[in-house]
Amino acid sequence: DSVGPFVASPGGCMRTSESMGLPGSPSATEAHKVLQDNATKWAALFRKLIDPCNGEVRRESLLKALDIAGVFGVTMEWVDKVCGDISQYTSLDLTEFAEFMAMAHEVRRAERKAAFERFDTDGSGTIDGKELAALFQEIGVEPMEHVVAEILREVDEDRSGQLSFEEFETAFDILMIREGFCRSEYDRILSVFNLFDRDHSGTLESNDVVAMLRYLYFSVTPVEVL
């Protein structure tokens, strides 16, 4: 198997084991916009998870797709329900896969918005930056303290100590892009990934992943990577 950078984090962002259902569904307009904005990314993800037997992504691979895309804490029950609305079959073609990802992405955003509003106790539209770690935990992410502090410095440009929902979304995006690592850690891992990506394909074969992780002083075996 081949993997792109940071499909799995050996450290940094810890994800809670408790699964959370996703209430509600986004509007057609919201889902369509999300689909357009992420079409290229999700097409690449579709190709990574495709079943060579039928050229589609099987339903049991969708939780992995969501995890790679940073949409986690989803139950299989919710996956089955949404898939049932999209297709009568047990696998999704590219169009159906993109529709599924758009719905999950937007519903998860709505859940983050609801969590943000619970922390915005005075209704000001902002939260205290010191509550960022607790808010991340509320939505099922437990980044390390120094990572939260760094992200807070990046998004709180006016140094007010208050974060709007848009700034919180920016913080969340940074956390997901860097897979829970701080900037220096992320840059180092990315540079090492590029070092082992000798054909510049943006992917690594399993043996290259093992070599890369050992280069970074992680003790892993080929079996663990597979």
Protein Blocks (a to p, Z undefined) as FASTA:
>chain_A
ZZdehkbcfehjacdfbdcddehjddfklmmmmmmmmmmmmmmmmmmmpcfknopacfkl
mmmmmmmnopghiafklmmmmmmmmpmcfbdcfklmmmmmmmmmmmmmmmmmmmmmmmmm
nonopacfklmmmmmmmnopacdfklmmmmmmmmmmnonopacfklmmmmmmmmmmnnop
afklmmmmmmmmmmmmmnonopacfklmmmmmmmnopacdfklmZZ
